[in-house]
């Protein structure tokens, strides 16, 4: 066996468990949304501003960095237009 093959097998084994956990969590979200649709007639979850903020802070990649910078700058994330960010006189 080559070292490269052993490293590949080890990397696969390390990656397999988290991948299965992520797949399970995705399926769990689908089931909860189906139950919500049956109970309320809509599959869309109405998040509060704090819940949206918590979800956005856990975004992977550059989107989360941009969002954190906007939060630090005091920009309201619930308003998409620039007029809402201007100071009132």
VENMO-V480154 format. One line per field, one symbol per residue. ss: DSSP state (A for helix, B for strand, O for the rest). phi: phi as a letter, one per 30 degrees, with the letter a starting at -180 (. if undefined). burial: # if it has 9 or more other ideal C-beta (glycine too) atoms within 8 Angstrom, else .. Layout:
ss: ???
phi: ???
burial: ???
This chain:
ss: OOAAAAAAAAAAAAAAAAAAAAAAAAAAAAAAAAAAAAAAOOOOOOOOAAAAAAAAAOOOOAAAAAAAAAAAAOOOOOOOOAAAAOOOO
phi: .dddddddddddddddddddddeddddddddddddddddcibcdcddddddddddddcddiddddddddddddiddddcdcdddcdddc
burial: .....#..........................##.##..............##.###.#...##..##.##.....#............
